[in-house]
Amino acid sequence: MYRKRTKKDYIVHNVALAFDILFFIAKNSEVSLEEIEKNIDASLYQIEKILEVLINRGYVNYNSKRKTYSLGIKNFEVGYSYLSHVDLRNIARPYLQYLGEKFQENVYLAVRSGFEIVYIDAYEVNRPVVVKSRVGRLLPLYASASGKIHLADMDEDELEEFFREEKLVPYTSKTITDKDELLKHIQMVKENGYAIDDEEWEEEVRCLSVPVRDHTGKVVAAMTLSAPSWRIPYEELTGKVKDEFIKKSEELSERLGYTQE
Protein backbone atom coordinates (compact mmCIF):
# COMPACT_ATOMS: atom_id res chain seq x y z
CA MET A 1 0.00 0.00 0.00
CA TYR A 2 1.41 3.40 -1.00
CA ARG A 3 1.98 5.84 1.83
CA LYS A 4 2.45 9.50 1.06
CA ARG A 5 5.78 10.77 2.39
CA THR A 6 5.45 13.27 5.21
CA LYS A 7 7.59 16.28 6.05
CA LYS A 8 9.17 14.20 8.82
CA ASP A 9 10.18 11.55 6.25
CA TYR A 10 12.00 14.17 4.17
CA ILE A 11 13.78 15.58 7.23
CA VAL A 12 14.98 12.12 8.31
CA HIS A 13 16.08 11.36 4.74
CA ASN A 14 18.05 14.60 4.52
CA VAL A 15 19.73 14.00 7.87
CA ALA A 16 20.79 10.52 6.73
CA LEU A 17 21.99 11.98 3.45
CA ALA A 18 24.05 14.62 5.27
CA PHE A 19 25.82 11.90 7.26
CA ASP A 20 26.45 9.88 4.08
CA ILE A 21 28.09 12.89 2.44
CA LEU A 22 30.10 13.75 5.55
CA PHE A 23 31.43 10.21 5.97
CA PHE A 24 32.28 9.96 2.26
CA ILE A 25 34.36 13.14 2.52
CA ALA A 26 35.99 11.82 5.71
CA LYS A 27 37.10 8.63 3.97
CA ASN A 28 38.55 10.44 0.97
CA SER A 29 40.10 13.57 2.56
CA GLU A 30 39.33 15.86 -0.39
CA VAL A 31 36.70 15.26 -3.06
CA SER A 32 34.98 17.05 -5.92
CA LEU A 33 31.28 17.58 -6.36
CA GLU A 34 31.33 15.09 -9.26
CA GLU A 35 32.85 12.41 -7.01
CA ILE A 36 30.24 12.99 -4.33
CA GLU A 37 27.40 12.84 -6.88
CA LYS A 38 28.82 9.62 -8.31
CA ASN A 39 28.98 7.88 -4.91
CA ILE A 40 25.95 9.30 -3.09
CA ASP A 41 22.45 8.19 -4.04
CA ALA A 42 20.81 11.61 -4.34
CA SER A 43 20.16 14.32 -6.87
CA LEU A 44 22.73 17.01 -7.55
CA TYR A 45 20.30 19.59 -6.18
CA GLN A 46 19.95 17.71 -2.86
CA ILE A 47 23.71 17.25 -2.54
CA GLU A 48 24.43 20.92 -3.20
CA LYS A 49 21.83 22.06 -0.65
CA ILE A 50 23.18 19.74 2.05
CA LEU A 51 26.77 20.73 1.30
CA GLU A 52 25.74 24.37 1.69
CA VAL A 53 24.38 23.67 5.16
CA LEU A 54 27.45 21.62 6.18
CA ILE A 55 29.77 24.40 4.98
CA ASN A 56 27.81 27.08 6.83
CA ARG A 57 27.91 24.97 10.01
CA GLY A 58 31.66 24.39 9.73
CA TYR A 59 31.51 20.63 9.12
CA VAL A 60 32.76 20.91 5.52
CA ASN A 61 35.34 23.22 3.92
CA TYR A 62 35.17 24.26 0.26
CA ASN A 63 38.34 25.07 -1.70
CA SER A 64 37.21 27.46 -4.44
CA LYS A 65 40.49 27.15 -6.37
CA ARG A 66 40.49 23.37 -6.59
CA LYS A 67 36.70 23.12 -6.32
CA THR A 68 36.99 20.39 -3.72
CA TYR A 69 35.41 19.60 -0.37
CA SER A 70 37.13 18.49 2.84
CA LEU A 71 36.27 18.11 6.52
CA GLY A 72 35.79 21.30 8.53
CA ILE A 73 37.08 22.18 11.99
CA LYS A 74 33.71 21.43 13.61
CA ASN A 75 34.40 17.72 13.24
CA PHE A 76 37.53 18.13 15.36
CA GLU A 77 35.46 19.83 18.05
CA VAL A 78 32.97 16.95 18.07
CA GLY A 79 35.74 14.36 18.13
CA TYR A 80 37.64 16.18 20.86
CA SER A 81 34.46 16.48 22.91
CA TYR A 82 33.89 12.74 22.58
CA LEU A 83 37.47 11.92 23.59
CA SER A 84 37.22 14.34 26.51
CA HIS A 85 34.11 12.60 27.75
CA VAL A 86 35.75 9.19 27.43
CA ASP A 87 38.75 10.43 29.41
CA LEU A 88 36.43 12.13 31.91
CA ARG A 89 34.55 8.89 32.46
CA ASN A 90 37.76 7.00 33.19
CA ILE A 91 38.98 9.61 35.67
CA ALA A 92 35.57 10.00 37.35
CA ARG A 93 34.72 6.31 37.71
CA PRO A 94 36.54 5.71 41.04
CA TYR A 95 34.72 8.70 42.55
CA LEU A 96 31.34 7.41 41.36
CA GLN A 97 32.15 4.02 42.85
CA TYR A 98 33.28 5.47 46.18
CA LEU A 99 30.14 7.58 46.58
CA GLY A 100 27.85 4.79 45.37
CA GLU A 101 29.30 2.29 47.82
CA LYS A 102 29.33 4.79 50.70
CA PHE A 103 25.66 5.73 50.38
CA GLN A 104 24.41 2.57 48.65
CA GLU A 105 22.55 4.54 45.99
CA ASN A 106 23.04 5.00 42.25
CA VAL A 107 25.55 7.71 41.33
CA TYR A 108 25.76 9.22 37.83
CA LEU A 109 28.03 11.38 35.72
CA ALA A 110 26.11 13.83 33.53
CA VAL A 111 27.22 16.26 30.83
CA ARG A 112 25.33 18.94 28.97
CA SER A 113 23.99 18.33 25.48
CA GLY A 114 22.39 21.50 24.14
CA PHE A 115 19.59 22.40 26.53
CA GLU A 116 19.44 18.90 28.00
CA ILE A 117 21.77 16.75 30.04
CA VAL A 118 22.82 13.19 29.26
CA TYR A 119 24.10 10.61 31.73
CA ILE A 120 27.32 9.17 30.33
CA ASP A 121 28.36 6.86 33.18
CA ALA A 122 27.16 5.45 36.46
CA TYR A 123 27.90 3.33 39.48
CA GLU A 124 24.71 1.42 40.17
CA VAL A 125 24.16 -0.48 43.39
CA ASN A 126 22.51 -3.86 43.86
CA ARG A 127 19.48 -3.21 46.06
CA PRO A 128 15.89 -4.48 45.89
CA VAL A 129 14.58 -0.99 45.09
CA VAL A 130 16.68 1.54 43.16
CA VAL A 131 16.04 4.36 40.72
CA LYS A 132 15.86 3.03 37.16
CA SER A 133 19.15 3.41 35.28
CA ARG A 134 19.54 6.77 33.58
CA VAL A 135 22.68 6.08 31.53
CA GLY A 136 22.18 7.38 28.00
CA ARG A 137 19.00 9.25 28.90
CA LEU A 138 18.38 12.90 28.11
CA LEU A 139 16.80 15.01 30.84
CA PRO A 140 15.72 18.67 30.85
CA LEU A 141 18.11 21.16 32.43
CA TYR A 142 15.51 22.88 34.59
CA ALA A 143 13.88 19.78 36.09
CA SER A 144 16.97 17.76 37.03
CA ALA A 145 19.65 18.32 39.66
CA SER A 146 22.41 17.73 37.09
CA GLY A 147 20.78 20.16 34.70
CA LYS A 148 20.53 22.87 37.33
CA ILE A 149 24.29 22.58 37.91
CA HIS A 150 24.85 23.33 34.22
CA LEU A 151 22.28 26.14 34.22
CA ALA A 152 24.07 27.75 37.16
CA ASP A 153 27.27 27.80 35.11
CA MET A 154 25.71 29.68 32.18
CA ASP A 155 26.32 33.38 31.60
CA GLU A 156 23.44 35.83 31.08
CA ASP A 157 23.41 35.45 27.28
CA GLU A 158 23.26 31.66 27.49
CA LEU A 159 20.45 31.82 30.04
CA GLU A 160 18.46 34.21 27.88
CA GLU A 161 18.88 31.88 24.92
CA PHE A 162 17.74 28.97 27.10
CA PHE A 163 14.57 30.76 28.12
CA ARG A 164 13.88 31.78 24.52
CA GLU A 165 14.28 28.25 23.21
CA GLU A 166 12.85 26.13 26.02
CA LYS A 167 9.31 25.85 27.25
CA LEU A 168 9.13 25.10 30.97
CA VAL A 169 6.64 22.25 31.02
CA PRO A 170 5.75 20.42 34.25
CA TYR A 171 6.83 16.80 34.69
CA THR A 172 5.45 16.55 38.22
CA SER A 173 3.53 18.89 40.51
CA LYS A 174 6.90 20.08 41.90
CA THR A 175 8.55 21.05 38.60
CA ILE A 176 9.59 24.72 38.53
CA THR A 177 7.87 26.25 35.50
CA ASP A 178 8.04 29.97 36.38
CA LYS A 179 11.02 31.81 34.88
CA ASP A 180 11.55 34.20 37.81
CA GLU A 181 11.31 31.38 40.34
CA LEU A 182 13.76 29.29 38.33
CA LEU A 183 16.23 32.19 38.10
CA LYS A 184 16.12 32.56 41.89
CA HIS A 185 16.62 28.81 42.22
CA ILE A 186 19.63 28.90 39.85
CA GLN A 187 21.18 31.72 41.92
CA MET A 188 20.74 29.59 45.03
CA VAL A 189 22.51 26.69 43.30
CA LYS A 190 25.43 29.02 42.48
CA GLU A 191 25.69 30.18 46.08
CA ASN A 192 25.30 26.72 47.65
CA GLY A 193 27.53 24.80 45.24
CA TYR A 194 25.03 21.98 44.81
CA ALA A 195 21.58 21.34 43.33
CA ILE A 196 18.58 19.32 44.44
CA ASP A 197 15.84 17.72 42.38
CA ASP A 198 13.07 17.17 44.91
CA GLU A 199 10.69 14.98 42.88
CA GLU A 200 10.71 17.54 40.06
CA TRP A 201 11.52 15.14 37.22
CA GLU A 202 10.10 11.92 38.63
CA GLU A 203 7.73 11.47 41.53
CA GLU A 204 9.20 9.69 44.56
CA VAL A 205 12.77 10.34 43.38
CA ARG A 206 15.22 12.79 44.96
CA CYS A 207 18.57 13.75 43.48
CA LEU A 208 21.62 15.69 44.64
CA SER A 209 24.14 17.02 42.14
CA VAL A 210 27.51 18.79 42.41
CA PRO A 211 29.68 20.42 39.73
CA VAL A 212 32.85 18.97 38.20
CA ARG A 213 35.16 21.65 36.76
CA ASP A 214 38.09 21.55 34.37
CA HIS A 215 41.30 23.60 34.37
CA THR A 216 39.42 26.66 33.06
CA GLY A 217 36.93 26.59 35.93
CA LYS A 218 34.10 25.67 33.56
CA VAL A 219 31.60 23.02 34.63
CA VAL A 220 32.22 19.99 32.40
CA ALA A 221 30.02 17.51 34.23
CA ALA A 222 27.87 16.91 37.28
CA MET A 223 28.03 14.04 39.76
CA THR A 224 24.57 13.05 40.87
CA LEU A 225 23.02 10.74 43.44
CA SER A 226 19.50 9.48 42.68
CA ALA A 227 17.42 7.67 45.28
CA PRO A 228 13.83 6.90 46.23
CA SER A 229 12.59 9.88 48.23
CA TRP A 230 11.12 7.66 50.94
CA ARG A 231 14.59 6.20 51.61
CA ILE A 232 16.63 9.42 51.66
CA PRO A 233 15.16 12.34 53.63
CA TYR A 234 15.72 15.85 52.27
CA GLU A 235 17.69 16.80 55.40
CA GLU A 236 20.08 13.87 54.93
CA LEU A 237 20.57 14.73 51.25
CA THR A 238 21.47 18.35 52.06
CA GLY A 239 23.57 17.31 55.07
CA LYS A 240 26.18 14.55 55.15
CA VAL A 241 25.48 13.37 51.58
CA LYS A 242 25.99 16.87 50.18
CA ASP A 243 29.17 17.37 52.20
CA GLU A 244 30.76 14.18 50.92
CA PHE A 245 29.73 14.84 47.32
CA ILE A 246 31.21 18.34 47.39
CA LYS A 247 34.43 16.98 48.86
CA LYS A 248 34.76 14.34 46.14
CA SER A 249 33.76 16.71 43.33
CA GLU A 250 36.49 19.09 44.44
CA GLU A 251 39.02 16.24 44.39
CA LEU A 252 37.88 15.20 40.92
CA SER A 253 38.01 18.79 39.67
CA GLU A 254 41.58 19.09 40.94
CA ARG A 255 42.43 15.93 38.96
CA LEU A 256 41.13 17.76 35.88
CA GLY A 257 43.38 20.74 36.58
CA TYR A 258 40.99 23.03 38.41
CA THR A 259 42.54 25.25 41.08
CA GLN A 260 40.34 27.05 43.58
CA GLU A 261 41.23 30.69 44.11
N, C-alpha and C positions, 0 to 999 in steps of 0.2 A: 504493500500500500504506500503510495507516495505521500510524503509529509513535507509541507512547505517549510523551507528553511527560515528560521527566526533570526532576529537581530543578534541574539545570544550566540547562535550557531556561527554567524559570520565573525563575531568577536573572538570566539574560541579558535576558529580556523586561522585568523590573522595572527593570534598569539603564537600558535603552533608554527606557523609559517615564519614568523620573526625568529624563533629559536632555530629553525632549520637553516635559515640564512646565516645567523650568527655562528652556529657551529660549523657550517661549511667554510666560512671565512677563517675561523679559528684553526681548522685543519690545514688550510692552504696558505696561511700567512698574508698573502696579498693576491687579490683576484680581480678580474674585470667583470663588468656587468654581463658581458656575453657568457662568461664562464658560470656565473651564478644562474643565469637564465637556463643554461644548458643542463644544470644539475639540480635545479629546484623546480618542483612540479607546481608552477604558478604562472600567471600571465606576466608579461613585462610590466604592465601597469601596476599590478599588485606589488611586484618586487621593488619597483622604483618608489612607491609610496611607503613601503615598510623600511627601506633603506633610508629614506628621508627622515623618518621618525628616529631610527637608530642613530643616525648621524647627529641629529639635534639633541638627543639624550646623552651623547658621548660614548655610545657603545661601539660605534663604527667611525673610522676616519676615512675621508675621501681625498685622494691625491689627484688634484686637477691636472697636473702635468702628465702623469702616467695614466690617468683615468682608471685608477684601481682603488679597491677597498681593502682596509685592514682593520684589526681590532682597535678600539678606542681605549682611553685610559680608564673609563668607568668599569671595564672588566677587571682591571687590576684592583680597583677599590672593592669590588664584590669578592674577588678571590682573597684579598688580604683580610677582609672582614671575616670570611669563612675560616681562614687559617687562625686568625686571632681568637675566634670563638672555640676552635678545637683546642688551642693552647690554653685558653682560659678554663675550659672544662677540665683539662688534665691538672692544672694548678689548683683549681677549686675543689676537686673531688675529695681530698682528705678532710677539708673543712666541712663539707656537706656530711660526710660520714661521721665525723666527730659529733656534730650537732644533732644528727639523726639518732645516733646511739645514746647520746646523753639524755635527750628528751623523749626518745622512743616515739617520734612522729616523723612524717615525711618532710624532707627538706629539699628545696628546689633551687636551681640556678636559672634566672630569667633575664633575657636581654630584650631590648626594644626593637620592634619591627614596625616602622611607620608610626601609626597611632595605636598600636597594640603591643602587647608583650608576648614573647614565646618562651616556653620553658625548654631549655636545651639540655638539662641534665638533672639528675635527682639521686638522692639516697632514700630509698623507700623501705620502711620497716615491716616486719612480719608480725602483724597483730590482727586479731579477729575483725576489728572495725578500724578502717583507715580511710582517709580521703582518697577518692579515685585518682589514679595517676594522671598527672597533667603534662607529662613530657610530650613535646610536640604540639601542644594546644596553644591557640591564640586567645588571649584575654584582653578586654578593654583596659586602657590605662586608668580610667577614672574609677573603676569598680573593683580593682584588685590592689592588694598591698604592694606587689612588685611594680605595678603600673604607676602608683602614686609616687614611688621612689624616683622613677624616671620623669614624671611630671614635675617634681620638685627640683629637678636638675635643669629644666628648660629655662631659657631666657624669656623676656617679655614677648619678643617677636614670635618665638616658637609657640608659646602659650596662646597667643592671639590666633595663630594659624590653626592650632588644635581646636579652639572653640569655634572657629569658622567652619572647619571641616567635619567636626564630630557632633552628632546629636546625642545628648545625654539621656539615654533611655533607661528605664528602671529594670533591673534584673530580679530584685527582691524589693520588699517594702522598705529596706534600709539603704538602698542605693542612693547616692547623692546625685541629684539631677538638676540642682540649681547652680548656676555659674558662680554667683557670689559666694555661696556656701562652700563650693568646691575650692575656690581660690583661697578662702580662709583656711580650709583644711590642708591645702598644699603648703601654705605658709607655716602651718603647725608642724607638718612633716619636716620641712627645712630646719626649723628650730629644734625639734626633738631628735632628729637624726634617725628616725625609724617611721614606718607606716603600718597601720592596722587596717585589715579588711574584716569588719565585724558583721559577717553574714550579708555582705553587700553584693557579692557575686553569686554565692550559693547559700541557700538557707542551711542553718546548722553547721556552718563551716567558718572557722576563724583563722586568720592568717596574720603573721608578723613578717615584715620585710625590712632589710637593712641594705644600704648602698655598698657597692664594691667599686672602687675608683682606680684609674690607671695613673701613670706618671704625670699626666697633665692635670689631674684632679677631677677629670670628667667621670661621671658615673657610667660604667661599661656594663654593669650587671646588677642584679639584686639577689640576695640570698633570702629565701622565704620558707617559713615553717607553716604548714597547713594541717589543721587538726579539727576533729569534731568539736563544736562549741561546748557541748555538754561535758567534754572531758578536759578542756583547758579553759579555766575561768579567765575573764578579761584581765583581772588583776594579776594573775600569774604570768600572762602573756606580756604585759607591760612592766613586769617586775624582773624576776630572775632570768626569764627566757630572753627578754629584750637585752638585758645586761650582757649575757653570754654571747648573743648574736652580734652585738656591736663590737665586743672584744675580738671575736673571730673575723668579722668583716674588716676591721682595722688591720689585723695581721695579714689577711689575704691582700688587702690593698697595698700594704707595704711590700709584699712579694711582687706586686705588679709595678712597683716603682713609685708609689704615692708617698709623699712626705708631708706630714701635717705641719702647718706653720705654727 
